[in-house]
Amino acid sequence: MRIPLLSGPRTAQGARPRTPPRMVQKNKTFEPHVLIVQVGPQIQFPNEDPFFHNVFSLFNGKRFDLGLYAAGSSKTVPFDRAGISYLFCNIHPEMSAVILSVESPYFALSDRAGRVAIAGVPDGRYQLEVWYERGVGENLKSLTRAVVIDDSSRALGRIQVAANPDFTLAHKNKYGQDYFPPAAGSPGYPRP
């Protein structure tokens, strides 16, 4: 997924969502996999699975560890500064997600075909930034550019993002160690 982000004039702030954003734990996944928020909201982390989860992030965005919590419960975390937070569950190594907390009210997540539209952007000069989970850092930096939005120009044009051939979702647990494999004979929780 490619995420264009425009930084620029702040005179016309985007409307804040009325309901708090959510990163749901369900079917041993985080839903959605990528969530973008403007700096400031409390993000809810409801556990909709029939077993315990743990949500943690030890990266440059919001650092937190929600500890273990049971099915049907929910915890919240304020995302009060800009950054990228990679999220994991300390119990289930297959679970990962990303929350981008951005300063600008002008951002959007592309569809599966890579198309994106950023609604409500007033005329002005902006800085376009692109983020892609599987992107190559230097390539992403090279895509940053100034754009002018006015009546004659509202299109961002084609953006080509290079994918990192070594990208993997594999990660260590919150202690920096490998996850323990399930014990033989322990009950499994297959995905529906």
C-alpha positions as CSV (number, residue, x, y, z in Angstrom):
1,M,0.0,0.0,0.0
2,R,1.3,3.4,-0.9
3,I,0.4,6.3,1.4
4,P,0.7,9.8,0.0
5,L,0.8,12.5,2.6
6,L,0.6,16.2,1.9
7,S,2.2,18.7,4.3
8,G,1.6,22.4,3.9
9,P,-0.9,25.1,4.9
10,R,-2.9,24.3,8.0
11,T,-5.6,26.9,7.6
12,A,-8.3,24.3,6.6
13,Q,-7.9,21.5,9.1
14,G,-9.5,18.2,8.2
15,A,-12.4,17.1,10.4
16,R,-11.4,14.8,13.3
17,P,-13.2,11.5,13.3
18,R,-16.2,11.5,15.7
19,T,-15.5,8.0,16.8
20,P,-12.0,7.0,18.0
21,P,-10.0,5.1,15.5
22,R,-9.7,1.3,16.1
23,M,-7.1,-1.4,15.5
24,V,-9.0,-4.6,16.1
25,Q,-7.5,-7.9,17.0
26,K,-9.6,-10.5,15.3
27,N,-8.9,-13.9,13.7
28,K,-5.3,-13.6,14.9
29,T,-4.8,-10.5,12.8
30,F,-4.9,-6.7,13.3
31,E,-7.6,-5.0,11.3
32,P,-6.9,-2.8,9.4
33,H,-3.3,-3.8,8.7
34,V,-2.4,-0.1,8.1
35,L,-4.1,2.8,10.0
36,I,-3.3,6.5,9.4
37,V,-4.4,9.1,11.9
38,Q,-3.7,12.8,12.4
39,V,-1.6,13.3,15.6
40,G,-3.8,13.4,18.7
41,P,-6.4,10.7,19.0
42,Q,-6.8,7.9,21.4
43,I,-6.7,4.7,19.4
44,Q,-8.8,1.8,20.6
45,F,-7.3,-1.8,20.6
46,P,-10.3,-4.1,21.1
47,N,-9.7,-7.8,21.4
48,E,-12.4,-9.6,19.5
49,D,-10.7,-13.0,19.5
50,P,-11.7,-15.7,22.1
51,F,-8.3,-15.7,23.7
52,F,-5.7,-13.3,25.1
53,H,-3.6,-10.9,23.1
54,N,-0.8,-8.4,23.8
55,V,-0.1,-5.3,21.7
56,F,3.3,-3.7,21.7
57,S,5.4,-1.3,19.6
58,L,9.0,-0.6,20.3
59,F,9.7,1.6,17.3
60,N,10.2,5.3,16.5
61,G,6.5,6.2,16.5
62,K,4.5,5.5,19.7
63,R,6.3,3.1,22.0
64,F,4.0,1.1,24.2
65,D,3.1,-2.3,25.6
66,L,-0.5,-3.0,26.5
67,G,0.3,-6.3,28.3
68,L,-2.0,-9.3,28.2
69,Y,-5.7,-8.7,28.0
70,A,-8.7,-10.9,27.6
71,A,-11.2,-11.6,24.9
72,G,-13.9,-8.9,24.8
73,S,-11.8,-6.2,26.5
74,S,-10.2,-3.1,24.9
75,K,-7.4,-0.8,25.7
76,T,-6.5,2.7,24.3
77,V,-3.3,4.5,23.5
78,P,-2.9,8.2,22.7
79,F,-1.0,8.8,19.5
80,D,0.2,12.3,20.4
81,R,3.3,12.7,18.2
82,A,4.1,12.0,14.5
83,G,5.8,8.7,13.6
84,I,5.5,5.2,12.3
85,S,4.5,2.5,14.8
86,Y,5.0,-1.1,13.9
87,L,2.6,-3.2,16.1
88,F,2.9,-6.9,17.1
89,C,1.3,-9.3,19.5
90,N,3.8,-10.9,22.0
91,I,1.9,-14.2,21.9
92,H,1.1,-14.6,18.2
93,P,4.1,-14.0,15.8
94,E,2.0,-13.9,12.7
95,M,0.3,-10.7,13.9
96,S,1.6,-7.4,12.7
97,A,0.3,-4.0,11.7
98,V,1.3,-0.4,11.2
99,I,0.0,2.9,12.5
100,L,1.1,6.1,10.9
101,S,0.5,9.2,13.0
102,V,0.9,12.3,10.8
103,E,0.9,16.1,11.4
104,S,-1.0,16.9,8.2
105,P,-4.8,16.5,7.9
106,Y,-4.3,15.7,4.2
107,F,-3.4,12.0,3.7
108,A,-4.9,8.9,2.2
109,L,-4.4,5.2,1.8
110,S,-4.3,3.8,-1.7
111,D,-6.5,1.1,-2.9
112,R,-5.1,-2.3,-4.0
113,A,-4.5,-1.0,-7.5
114,G,-2.4,1.8,-6.1
115,R,-4.9,4.6,-6.8
116,V,-5.3,7.3,-4.2
117,A,-7.3,10.5,-3.7
118,I,-6.8,13.0,-1.0
119,A,-10.1,14.8,-0.3
120,G,-10.6,18.4,0.7
121,V,-7.2,19.7,-0.1
122,P,-7.4,23.5,-0.5
123,D,-5.3,25.4,-3.1
124,G,-1.7,25.8,-1.9
125,R,1.9,24.5,-2.0
126,Y,2.5,21.2,-0.2
127,Q,5.2,18.7,0.3
128,L,4.2,15.2,-0.9
129,E,5.6,12.2,1.0
130,V,5.0,8.6,0.2
131,W,5.3,5.6,2.6
132,Y,5.0,1.9,1.7
133,E,5.6,-0.8,4.2
134,R,7.6,-2.9,1.8
135,G,9.4,0.2,0.4
136,V,13.1,0.9,0.2
137,G,14.0,3.8,2.5
138,E,16.1,5.8,0.0
139,N,13.6,5.3,-2.8
140,L,10.8,6.6,-0.5
141,K,12.9,9.7,0.4
142,S,13.5,10.4,-3.3
143,L,9.7,10.5,-3.9
144,T,9.3,13.5,-1.6
145,R,8.6,16.5,-3.6
146,A,6.8,19.9,-3.7
147,V,3.4,20.0,-5.3
148,V,1.1,22.9,-6.1
149,I,-2.7,22.3,-5.8
150,D,-4.9,24.7,-7.7
151,D,-7.7,24.8,-10.2
152,S,-5.4,23.8,-13.0
153,S,-3.5,21.1,-11.2
154,R,-5.1,18.6,-8.8
155,A,-3.4,15.4,-9.9
156,L,-0.3,13.9,-8.2
157,G,0.8,12.0,-11.3
158,R,2.2,8.5,-11.4
159,I,4.4,7.5,-8.4
160,Q,6.7,4.5,-8.8
161,V,7.7,2.8,-5.5
162,A,10.5,0.3,-5.4
163,A,9.7,-2.8,-3.2
164,N,12.4,-4.1,-0.9
165,P,13.2,-7.7,-2.1
166,D,14.4,-8.6,1.4
167,F,11.2,-7.4,3.2
168,T,9.8,-9.8,5.7
169,L,7.2,-9.7,8.4
170,A,9.3,-11.9,10.7
171,H,10.2,-10.2,13.9
172,K,11.3,-10.8,17.5
173,N,9.1,-10.7,20.5
174,K,9.0,-7.7,22.8
175,Y,12.1,-9.0,24.7
176,G,14.1,-9.2,21.4
177,Q,13.9,-13.0,21.4
178,D,12.4,-15.6,19.0
179,Y,8.8,-16.6,19.7
180,F,8.3,-20.0,21.4
181,P,6.8,-22.6,19.1
182,P,3.4,-23.9,20.3
183,A,3.7,-26.9,22.6
184,A,2.8,-30.2,21.2
185,G,-0.8,-31.1,21.9
186,S,-1.8,-27.5,22.7
187,P,-5.1,-26.4,21.3
188,G,-4.9,-24.6,18.0
189,Y,-6.8,-21.5,17.0
190,P,-7.2,-21.9,13.2
191,R,-8.2,-18.8,11.2
192,P,-11.8,-18.9,10.0
